Amino acid sequence: MDVDRDRIDEAVLALLFLGRHDAIRTWKSFDWAAMGRLHTKGFISDPVGKAKSVVFTDEGLRQSESLFRKLFAVRREA
């Protein structure tokens, strides 16, 4: 099976929004390869280290919330 890593990264970034705390920090309990790619793309701080969380960049936080809403928000009919 071929895997679209960009779509995986989008889903992980969206789910990172769910684990957000202290406004800009989030728990880093996802696949290490995806976390590394998100860091390379400039969305989060370097996930390598003893800390159990990472910090969103400004763009990372915006993208994370946007993707979370796109992928998981319930759309209400008017």
VEXDRENBA-456381 format. One record per residue (C-alpha): z negated, x, y; residue number from 1. Coordinates in pm, 1 decimal, decimal comma. Example, Ala and Ser with C-alpha at 12.3 -4.5 7.8 and 13.67 -1.06 7.14 Angstrom:
REM VEXDRENBA-456381
+----------+----------+----------+-----+
:       pz :       px :       py : seq :
+----------+----------+----------+-----+
:   -780,0 :   1230,0 :   -450,0 :   1 :
:   -714,0 :   1367,0 :   -106,0 :   2 :
+----------+----------+----------+-----+
END
This chain:
REM VEXDRENBA-456381
+----------+----------+----------+-----+
:       pz :       px :       py : seq :
+----------+----------+----------+-----+
:      0,0 :      0,0 :      0,0 :   1 :
:     85,6 :    127,7 :    346,2 :   2 :
:   -192,5 :     95,7 :    602,4 :   3 :
:   -142,8 :     50,8 :    977,8 :   4 :
:   -412,2 :    283,4 :   1110,9 :   5 :
:   -362,2 :    162,7 :   1469,6 :   6 :
:   -452,4 :   -191,9 :   1363,3 :   7 :
:   -755,7 :    -60,9 :   1175,6 :   8 :
:   -860,8 :    129,8 :   1488,1 :   9 :
:   -825,8 :   -189,0 :   1694,3 :  10 :
:  -1043,0 :   -383,9 :   1449,7 :  11 :
:  -1308,2 :   -108,4 :   1440,6 :  12 :
:  -1307,2 :    -84,5 :   1820,7 :  13 :
:  -1348,9 :   -463,0 :   1842,5 :  14 :
:  -1636,9 :   -457,9 :   1593,1 :  15 :
:  -1804,1 :   -175,4 :   1782,8 :  16 :
:  -1844,3 :   -426,9 :   2066,1 :  17 :
:  -2052,6 :   -639,9 :   1831,1 :  18 :
:  -2298,4 :   -351,9 :   1778,8 :  19 :
:  -2331,4 :   -275,0 :   2150,0 :  20 :
:  -2675,5 :   -201,5 :   2297,3 :  21 :
:  -2801,2 :    -47,9 :   2623,0 :  22 :
:  -2478,1 :   -176,8 :   2786,0 :  23 :
:  -2254,3 :    115,7 :   2683,9 :  24 :
:  -2386,8 :    244,1 :   2351,0 :  25 :
:  -2292,0 :    115,9 :   2006,5 :  26 :
:  -2393,7 :    193,9 :   1650,5 :  27 :
:  -2151,8 :    428,1 :   1473,2 :  28 :
:  -2160,4 :    284,3 :   1123,3 :  29 :
:  -1785,6 :    271,9 :   1059,6 :  30 :
:  -1532,0 :    484,1 :    876,5 :  31 :
:  -1552,3 :    843,5 :   1004,7 :  32 :
:  -1175,8 :    885,5 :   1023,6 :  33 :
:  -1138,9 :    573,1 :   1238,8 :  34 :
:  -1428,2 :    684,2 :   1460,2 :  35 :
:  -1262,8 :   1023,9 :   1502,4 :  36 :
:   -934,2 :    860,2 :   1601,5 :  37 :
:  -1110,9 :    638,0 :   1856,2 :  38 :
:  -1270,8 :    949,6 :   2005,0 :  39 :
:   -932,4 :   1124,8 :   2016,3 :  40 :
:   -785,1 :    818,9 :   2191,0 :  41 :
:  -1059,6 :    844,4 :   2455,2 :  42 :
:  -1247,3 :    522,0 :   2375,2 :  43 :
:  -1583,1 :    664,5 :   2257,7 :  44 :
:  -1788,5 :    981,6 :   2277,5 :  45 :
:  -1769,8 :   1232,8 :   1993,2 :  46 :
:  -1919,4 :   1062,5 :   1684,6 :  47 :
:  -2014,3 :   1393,8 :   1521,5 :  48 :
:  -2384,1 :   1466,2 :   1562,1 :  49 :
:  -2731,1 :   1342,7 :   1477,3 :  50 :
:  -2728,9 :   1041,9 :   1713,1 :  51 :
:  -2686,6 :    708,6 :   1537,0 :  52 :
:  -2475,8 :    568,6 :   1817,3 :  53 :
:  -2185,4 :    665,0 :   2042,2 :  54 :
:  -2109,9 :    590,5 :   2406,8 :  55 :
:  -1809,4 :    387,3 :   2514,5 :  56 :
:  -1585,3 :    528,5 :   2784,6 :  57 :
:  -1508,2 :    277,4 :   3060,6 :  58 :
:  -1166,0 :    210,4 :   2907,1 :  59 :
:  -1315,9 :    196,4 :   2557,2 :  60 :
:  -1563,7 :    -71,9 :   2660,4 :  61 :
:  -1290,1 :   -278,0 :   2829,1 :  62 :
:  -1061,4 :   -248,6 :   2526,5 :  63 :
:  -1343,8 :   -318,9 :   2283,5 :  64 :
:  -1442,9 :   -642,4 :   2455,4 :  65 :
:  -1080,3 :   -750,8 :   2494,1 :  66 :
:  -1002,4 :   -688,1 :   2127,2 :  67 :
:  -1325,6 :   -855,4 :   2016,1 :  68 :
:  -1233,3 :  -1168,4 :   2210,1 :  69 :
:   -873,0 :  -1157,4 :   2083,6 :  70 :
:   -965,5 :  -1111,2 :   1718,2 :  71 :
:  -1290,6 :  -1303,7 :   1679,9 :  72 :
:  -1352,1 :  -1554,9 :   1960,9 :  73 :
:  -1321,9 :  -1922,1 :   1878,4 :  74 :
:  -1052,7 :  -2080,8 :   2092,3 :  75 :
:  -1167,6 :  -2408,3 :   2240,5 :  76 :
:   -920,7 :  -2689,3 :   2295,3 :  77 :
:   -929,5 :  -2841,6 :   2646,1 :  78 :
+----------+----------+----------+-----+
END
